[in-house]
Amino acid sequence: MSETSCKLAASPETETWLTNLTSILPSSFPPHQKSPLRILDLCTGTGCISLLFHALLSPHYANLKITGIDISPQATALANQNLQHNIHKGLLASRAGAEICFRRGDAFDDKLFDSLDGESREWGWDVVAANPPYVSPESFKRDTERSVRNFEPRRALVPAPLQHEGVKHGGDVFYGRILRLAERLGARILAMEVADMAQAERVAGMMQTGRWAEKGERTETKGWAKKEIWRDDLPPLVGCDQDSKDASDSMGTGEVIVKGQGNGRCVVGWRHG
């Protein structure tokens, strides 16, 4: 594997929200807890989010369980190579080899639900994170650079056409599925990367109302107790309120908080209980 095939974070924007997320986890999951902190990384790609989770959390948690899922066998193979590469380079603790695993799975296949639910019965999943394909077919043709269109795997950026049924915005199709999966698995925190503020508001709206279209049908969940949109320029202390504002003007609700400055980048939810 080449030296440049994977960093510990996929991009500076991803690193920002992920670093802030890991900084608040100890307040919900005490580091001295007996059970492992269990993290599910959906649409993991080359595994960079899973690797950064471990790098940031392993100094504080004695026991981690991080599982990365991707539909592409090439991606999961590369993710496993990246894991071993970063352990060899000393960028990850050696225990990461036992505490991180990558495997193939399709977010739109109910068999994945059943498999993950079976794995979670003893301890449950604490955190679900996802950086899914979120570029609409129209935006891919209109807005992406030629180098991206020519060399980046389209499947990693644009949801497949058959997944768009019943969804108004083609780039949003994964989010309802991820919300449903996170609820079914009992995850207490869910973080989803998005493309921009418009998409962040739509995804936060799904989380707020508990309703979205999936395969042409209306789907509902029980909702999330707390919802936030994190922008690219996010203060180091996520709980700090001076850079927060109410998003009621754009979303019709005063229950979603927007933090930071710049482009919308991540939608975060906390479950009831």
BELHU-V119653 format. One record per residue. N is the residue number from 1. SS is DSSP state (H for helix, E for strand, C for the rest). NEAR is the number of other ideal C-beta (glycine too) atoms within 12 Angstrom. D_CENTER is the distance of its C-alpha to the mean C-alpha in whole Angstrom. Layout:
# BELHU-V119653
N	SS	NEAR	D_CENTER
N	SS	NEAR	D_CENTER
This chain:
# BELHU-V119653
1	C	19	25
2	C	11	26
3	C	12	25
4	C	9	23
5	C	20	21
6	C	33	18
7	C	24	17
8	C	32	15
9	C	30	13
10	C	30	12
11	C	22	14
12	H	19	15
13	H	27	13
14	H	36	10
15	H	28	12
16	H	32	13
17	H	44	10
18	H	42	9
19	H	29	13
20	H	32	13
21	H	41	11
22	H	37	13
23	H	23	16
24	H	30	16
25	H	32	15
26	H	19	18
27	H	17	20
28	H	24	18
29	C	32	18
30	C	15	21
31	C	21	22
32	C	12	25
33	C	20	24
34	C	13	25
35	C	20	22
36	C	30	19
37	E	36	16
38	E	37	14
39	E	48	10
40	E	47	8
41	E	50	6
42	E	45	6
43	C	46	8
44	C	45	8
45	C	39	11
46	C	41	14
47	C	45	12
48	H	40	12
49	H	49	8
50	H	49	10
51	H	46	13
52	H	41	13
53	H	44	11
54	H	42	15
55	H	35	17
56	H	32	16
57	H	39	16
58	C	32	19
59	C	15	22
60	C	23	21
61	C	32	20
62	C	19	23
63	C	24	21
64	E	39	17
65	E	35	16
66	E	44	13
67	E	38	12
68	E	43	10
69	E	44	11
70	E	38	12
71	C	29	15
72	C	26	17
73	H	16	19
74	H	18	20
75	H	33	16
76	H	29	16
77	H	23	20
78	H	28	19
79	H	38	16
80	H	30	19
81	H	22	21
82	H	40	19
83	H	41	19
84	H	23	22
85	H	28	23
86	H	33	21
87	H	25	23
88	H	16	26
89	C	20	26
90	C	12	25
91	C	25	22
92	C	34	21
93	C	25	23
94	C	18	24
95	C	22	23
96	H	36	20
97	H	22	21
98	H	18	22
99	H	30	18
100	E	41	16
101	E	28	16
102	E	38	15
103	E	29	16
104	E	25	16
105	C	32	15
106	C	26	15
107	C	38	13
108	C	29	16
109	C	17	18
110	H	18	19
111	H	15	20
112	H	29	16
113	H	27	16
114	H	16	20
115	H	23	19
116	H	32	16
117	H	22	18
118	H	15	21
119	H	23	19
120	C	29	18
121	C	14	22
122	C	13	23
123	C	21	20
124	C	29	17
125	C	38	14
126	C	38	13
127	E	43	9
128	E	47	6
129	E	44	3
130	E	43	2
131	C	43	4
132	C	43	7
133	C	42	11
134	C	37	12
135	C	34	15
136	C	30	18
137	H	25	21
138	H	14	23
139	H	24	21
140	H	28	21
141	H	17	25
142	H	11	25
143	H	18	23
144	C	22	22
145	C	13	24
146	H	11	26
147	H	8	25
148	H	18	22
149	H	19	23
150	H	11	25
151	H	12	23
152	C	19	20
153	C	22	19
154	H	20	19
155	H	23	17
156	H	28	14
157	H	30	14
158	C	31	16
159	C	34	15
160	C	22	19
161	H	16	22
162	H	14	22
163	H	31	19
164	H	26	20
165	C	18	22
166	C	20	23
167	C	32	20
168	C	18	22
169	C	30	19
170	H	30	18
171	H	33	15
172	H	40	14
173	H	39	14
174	H	44	11
175	H	47	10
176	H	42	13
177	H	39	12
178	H	45	9
179	H	43	11
180	H	33	14
181	H	40	12
182	H	43	11
183	H	30	14
184	H	28	16
185	C	35	15
186	C	25	15
187	C	41	12
188	C	32	13
189	E	37	10
190	E	44	7
191	E	49	5
192	E	51	4
193	E	45	6
194	C	41	9
195	C	36	12
196	C	28	15
197	H	27	16
198	H	22	18
199	H	33	14
200	H	43	13
201	H	31	16
202	H	36	16
203	H	47	12
204	H	42	14
205	H	34	17
206	H	43	15
207	H	41	14
208	H	32	17
209	H	26	20
210	C	24	18
211	E	20	19
212	E	32	18
213	E	25	20
214	E	29	19
215	C	19	22
216	C	16	24
217	E	14	24
218	E	16	23
219	E	25	20
220	E	17	20
221	C	29	19
222	C	20	20
223	C	25	18
224	C	34	16
225	C	21	18
226	E	26	17
227	E	39	14
228	E	42	14
229	E	47	13
230	E	44	13
231	E	33	15
232	E	29	15
233	E	20	18
234	C	36	17
235	C	23	20
236	C	16	19
237	C	17	20
238	C	33	17
239	C	19	20
240	C	16	22
241	C	15	23
242	C	11	26
243	C	22	23
244	E	22	22
245	E	20	23
246	E	19	23
247	C	28	22
248	H	16	24
249	H	12	26
250	H	20	23
251	H	29	22
252	C	15	25
253	C	21	24
254	C	15	24
255	C	24	21
256	E	37	18
257	E	31	18
258	E	37	18
259	E	37	18
260	C	33	19
261	E	20	20
262	E	23	20
263	E	24	17
264	E	37	14
265	E	39	11
266	E	46	8
267	E	50	9
268	E	46	9
269	E	42	11
270	E	31	13
271	C	30	15
272	C	16	19
273	C	14	21
